[in-house]
Amino acid sequence: FAWAAGTSMAAPHVSCVAALATSQYGRMRPGRVEAMITQTAVPVECPPNPFVPGGDPYWKAYCQGGDAYNSF
């Protein structure tokens, strides 16, 4: 196991959520799937910058954006 973050980790996760939504509700337009995911997501506040997962100084992460819509 290893720590990983960023778009390379976000894309597979959101793709799976989109696949689950499609399997539950049938074929939908891409915009509807996006709206369903965006409207049901729980906002996450930015942690203190920089965020250092596991204390590893090589994996510093900086939160960008506001409290309701940000990079975390």
C-alpha positions in Angstrom: 0.0 0.0 0.0 1.1 3.6 -0.6 -0.3 7.1 -0.2 -1.5 8.7 -3.4 -3.5 11.8 -4.1 -4.4 14.2 -6.8 -6.3 13.9 -10.1 -4.8 10.5 -10.8 -6.6 9.3 -7.7 -9.8 11.4 -8.1 -10.6 10.3 -11.6 -10.9 6.6 -10.9 -13.0 7.3 -7.8 -15.5 9.7 -9.5 -15.7 7.3 -12.5 -16.8 4.5 -10.2 -19.4 6.8 -8.6 -20.7 7.7 -12.1 -20.8 4.0 -13.0 -22.8 3.1 -9.8 -25.2 6.0 -10.5 -25.7 4.8 -14.1 -26.2 1.2 -13.0 -28.8 2.3 -10.4 -30.8 4.9 -12.6 -30.1 3.7 -16.1 -28.6 5.7 -19.0 -28.3 9.4 -18.3 -26.8 12.3 -20.2 -23.3 13.2 -18.9 -24.5 16.5 -17.5 -27.1 14.8 -15.4 -24.5 12.4 -14.0 -22.3 15.3 -13.2 -25.1 17.2 -11.5 -26.1 14.2 -9.5 -22.5 13.8 -8.2 -22.0 17.5 -7.5 -25.3 18.0 -5.8 -25.0 15.1 -3.5 -21.3 15.6 -2.5 -20.6 16.5 1.1 -18.4 19.7 1.3 -15.0 19.2 2.9 -13.3 22.2 4.5 -9.6 22.8 3.7 -7.2 21.4 6.2 -4.4 23.7 7.4 -1.9 24.3 4.6 0.3 22.5 3.9 -1.5 19.2 4.6 1.2 16.5 5.2 -0.4 13.0 5.0 1.2 10.5 7.2 3.9 13.1 8.2 5.8 12.4 5.0 7.4 15.7 3.9 7.5 14.6 0.3 3.7 14.5 0.0 2.8 18.1 0.9 -0.7 19.1 -0.4 -2.1 22.6 -0.6 -5.8 23.2 -0.5 -7.1 25.6 -3.2 -10.6 27.0 -3.3 -13.3 27.9 -0.8 -14.9 25.9 2.0 -17.7 24.5 -0.2 -15.7 23.7 -3.4 -12.0 23.1 -3.2 -9.2 20.7 -4.1 -9.9 18.4 -1.2 
